Amino acid sequence: MIKKYYLLSPGPTPVPEDALSIASEPIIHHRTPEFSGIFMEVVEGLKYVFQTEQDVYVLTSSGTGAMQAAVNNILNPGDKVISLSGGKFGERWGQICRAYGIEVREIALEWGEPFTKEQLEEELKENPETKAVFTTLSETSSGTVYDIQAYGEVLASSEAVLVVDGISGLGATPCPVDEWKVDVMVAGSQKSFMIPPGLAYLSFSPKAWNLVEQSTLPKFYFDAKKYRKNLEKKTTPFTPAVSLIIQQKKSLDIIKSLGLEKLFEHHRILGDATRAGVKSIGLELLSKNPGNICTAIKVPEGIDGIQLVKTMQGKYMAYIAGGQDPYKGKIFRIAHLGYMGGFDVITALTALEMTLSELGYDFKQGGAIEAAETVLKENWE
């Protein structure tokens, strides 16, 4: 039997065929008017997705590079910050800050638990010297979306800035950077931006730029001032990933042709279909505020969670993601992000049902597919 590879993870995500094929075209030099034209179209497209009037800077790195740039461009040694840590990627903010000698008040949340506006207000009252609050739009390890709009309202009346990891969430769930008063936004190419890994994106509000001007932390490759100066010349300070930027232009064209609102609705439908499917066969979600980026599902009692993921990947070639750290073997994650459609959800649920049946889980076979199909048919245009 021919086995086909199905990419159903929360990153990297599938890439549109048009964006894949354009990478095979001859490479162009990055210090030319031809490349500058493409590059500036990408910058404008990124501003569209970020929903910001501020410039968006393109880094040749993974999203973590932009997270590091967010830290070492706005802070000074010994500064005090708050880090909201609700999973593997929320923890990363604290790890990066500590590497630069920042004093971190890390709020460790149970994975999947929300953090409210009122809780943040109380934290700031108790920690008035806070320079920045680091948080996550979509915590990929738990499938949870956090209330960035509420956090922005709190920080707007504070001297502290709001720094958001939007790597998996931006473009898939609403988070208008300017309207929600996000001071520093970080994103990555391999999620809803629908190209391979290798580019990271970063924006600063005027409030954040004031901190950039005062920052004394060491920086070279990730120096925001260098990126700002070079963007004025329609280029980058260092050699960019030329092919990825050309691919990004193609995928941004697709995104703009759909429109952000339709893209958000698309992800909502896929998320609803996935959740309906797994719930219909008795499975539980980890998150109390699940997002439309990926769904984290508890492994049912009596089933080996490690074997579940191995079977879906190894036997059925359905590459979902397992749990991380304390939830390894206890949850699995199905993505519905970026260049995925309704039949990707059906494929994921079909492979899941076949795997669960093989591992001895007792359920009504076909129930997950039927429930997901109902959601998809109700919303199909």
N, C-alpha and C positions, 0 to 999 in steps of 0.2 A: 504494500500500500504506500502511495506517495504521502509523505508527511509534510505539511506546510507549517511554517513558522508564524505564530501569532503573537505579536508584541502587545501585551496588555498590562504593562507595568506603568507606574507613575513617572517614568523618566529613565532613559530616553523614551520618547513616544514616536509613533509612526510619522513618517515624513511624506507629504504629498508628492505624487509622481513628478509633477512639473518642477518642484524644488529639487528633487533627487537628480533629475536629468540635467539640469542646468549646471550642476557641479562638474559634469564631464566636458564642458566647453573649455577651450584654451584659457589658461590663466592670463590675467592682465596685471600690469604693474600698478602698485598702489600709490605711486606719486605721479599720477596723471590726471588730467581733467576728466577722462572717461570714468576712472574709479571714483573720483570725488563726486561726480554726479550721482552715481549709484549710492555711494555712502551717505550723502545728504538726504536722498530719498528714504533710506533706511532710518536715519535719525528722525525725520518727520513722521514716518510710520510708527516708530517707537513712541513718539510723543502722543500720537493718536491712541495707542493702546494704553499707555500710562495715564492718559487723560490729563495732561499737564501742559502748561505753557513754558515750562522750564526745559532746558536742554537735557537730553538723555545721552549719556556717554557709553560708548561701546568698548568693552574690554575683551581681549583675547584670553579667556580663562573660563573655568567653570563658574557656577554661581557663587561658590565659596570665595572666589577671588574678589567678587564685588562686595561680599559681606566683609571681607578684610578691609577693602577700600572704604567701606562705610565707617568702620571703626577708626582706622588710623588717619583719616582725613578730618575728623570732627573733634577728636578728643586730645587730652594732654595726660601725661603720666600722673597717676594718683586721682584722676577724676572719678566721681561716683556715678554709677549707672544702675538702672533696674533692668533685669532681663527676665522676660516671661518665658518659662521653659515648660512646654507641654508635650515634649517628645524629642526625638533624636535630633531634629534640626533646630528646635528652639534652644537646645543645650549648646549648640555650636556658637551662638552669640556670646555666651559666657566664656567659652573656651578661647575664642579669639580675643575678647577683651582682656582676659587674664594674661594672655601672651604678651600684651602691651603694657602691663602694669596698671591696668584699670581696676578700681575697686568695685566689685560686682555684688549687687543685692539680687541674687537669683531666686526667683519665685518658682519653685518646683511644683507643677500642677500634676495631678493624676492624668494620665494620657486619656484624652477624650473629654475631659472636664472643661467647662467654660471659665472665663475670667471676666468679671463684670466691670463696667465703668465705675461703679461705686468702690469696688475693691482697688482699682487703680488710683482713684482720688485719695483713698485712705493711705495707700502706699506713699504717694507724693507728699502728703501732709507729714507723715512720719519720717520722710527722707527728703527734706527741703533742699539739700545740696545736689540733688540728682541733676546730671547734665543731659542724660538721654535715657529714653525707654526703648528697649529692643524687643521686638515681638515678631510674630509670624502671621501672615494672612491665612495660609493653608498649611497646616502641619501634616506633611505627607506620611509620617510614620503612624499617625492615628486617624487620618481622614477627617480631621477637625478644622473648621473655619472659625476664626476669631473676629470679634466685633471691632474692626479697625476704625469704623466711623465713630464709635463711641470714644475710643482711645484718642482719636484726633481732636474731639471736642474738649477732652480733659487737658491735653497738652497745649492746645491753642492758647489757653489762659495761663500757661506756665512758661518759664524761661527754658525748660527742658525741651528737647526735640524728640519727635517720634520717628523711629527707624524701623522699617518693615521689610522682612524677608517675603517677597512676593514671588519667589522662584517658581513654585508650582501653581500658585493661585492666580497671578496676574494674567488677564486675558481670558480666564475661564470662569471667574466669579467677580461680581462688581467690586471695584475699589478705585474710584476716581481720585487720583493722587492729590490734585489741587483742592477739589471740593471737600475731601475728607481730611485735609490738612496734614497729609503725610510729608514729613520733612526730608526723609531719605528713603527712597524706594529701590529695592534690589530685585532683579529678575534674571532669568537664564533662558538660553535659546532652545533647550531640548524638551520643553514642556508645551505650553499652549502656543508658543511661537513657532512650533512645528518645523524645526530644522534639527540637525544633529547637535550633540554637545560641542561646546568650544567657545561660545560667546556668552558674555554676561553684560547686564545693562544696569545703569545707575543714574539716579536723578537726585538733585539737591534743591530744596526750597531756598528762598532768600534768607530765611532764618538759619538754615543749616550752613549756608555759605558764610555767614558771619562767624560761625565756629571754625569753618575751614581756614579762614584767614588767621585765626588765633592758634591753630593746632601746631604742636611741636613734636608730635610722635614721628618716629622715623618712617620715611616713605621714599620710594623711587619709582618702581614700575607702576604702582597704584597711586600716583600723585594726581589728585583731581585737578590741581592748577595746571598741570601739563596738558591734561585732556581738554580743559576749557580753552587754553591758549591755542592748541592745535585745531580744535573744532572751528575756531574763527577762520582758519585757513582751509577748512573743509577736509580735514584729514585727522590722523591719529598720531600720537607721539612716537609710537613704536610700530613695527611691522604688524599689520592686522591679519586676521585669517580671511584672506581675500575671497576664497570660494564660499566660505560660510556667509559672509556679508552679502554676496550675490544671491545665495540661496535664501537669505533672510528677506531680501527685497521681494523675491517671488512669493514667499509665504505671506509676507505682509500685504501684498496685492490681493491674495486670497482672503485674508482677514478683513481688509477694508471693503472688498466686494460684498462680503456677508454682512458686515456691520457688527459693532460690538454687542448691541442688544440681542441680536439674533444668535450671536456666538454664545452669550451667557445663557440664553434660553436653550440652545442646543445642549450645552453641558448639563443644564437642569434636567432636561428630559432623559439624558443618558443616566444621570445619577438616580433619578426617580425609578427608572426601569431596573437598574441594578439592585437598588434597595428593595423594591417590590419583589424581585425574583428571589433574593436570598431569604427574605423574611417569610415568603410563602412556603418554604420548605423547613421552617423552624429554626433558622439561624439568626443570631443576634448581632447587632452592630456594636462596635466598641465605643463610638463617639456619641455624646449627647447632643452635639451640634454638627452633624455630618455635612461635609461640603460636596460639591459637584465635581471634584477633581479626582478623588479616588474613594473607594469604600473599604473601610477596615472591618473585617468580619471575624467574630470569635469562632475558634475551632470548636465544634460540638464535642461534648463529653464522650470519651471513649475512642476518639479519633486521633491519630498521630498527626499533628500539624506539620511537622517536618516532612513526613511522607506524603501528605496531601500536596504540598507545593512541589515536591520532587516528581510526583506522578503527573501532575498537570503539565509541568515543564518537560520532563523527560519522555513520557509516553505520548502525551497528547499535544506537545509543542505549544501549549498555551502558557505564555510566559507572564504569569502574574507575579506578585511580590509577596514574600513571607513577612513575618513580624521581625522587629529589631529589638535588640537588647532585652529588657525584661519580658517582652511579649514574643520573643522568638519561640515558635512552635505553638503559640497560644492564639495568634490571629493570622489572617492572610489578607492581602489587599488586591482588589481589582480596580484598575484605573479606567476612567472614561474621560480622557483628557486629550486635547489637541485634535489631530487628524484621525479621529475615531468616529464611527457611525453606529447606528442602531444594531446592525448585524454583528458588530464587534462585541456588543453586550450579549447577544444571543450565543455567539461562539464561546465567550467566557463562561456563561452559565451552563451551556451544554457540556463543556469539558469539566466543569465543577460537578455537575450531576453524575457524570460517568465516573469521576474519581471518587466521589462520596459513596456511590453504590459499590464500587470495587473495594473500598475500605470498610464496608459494613455498616454504614449509616442508614438508618431506617427512615424513609421519607417517601412521599408520593412522587415518583419519577415523572418528569415533564412539568411539574408544578412551577418550577422557577421560570422555565421558558414561557409557559402560558401567562404567568403574571407579568413578565417583562414585555411580552408581545402586546398585552392589553394596554400598557402604558404607551408603548411605541405607536400602536394603531390610533390611539386617542389623540396623539400629538403629531402624527405624520402629515407633512404638507406636500 
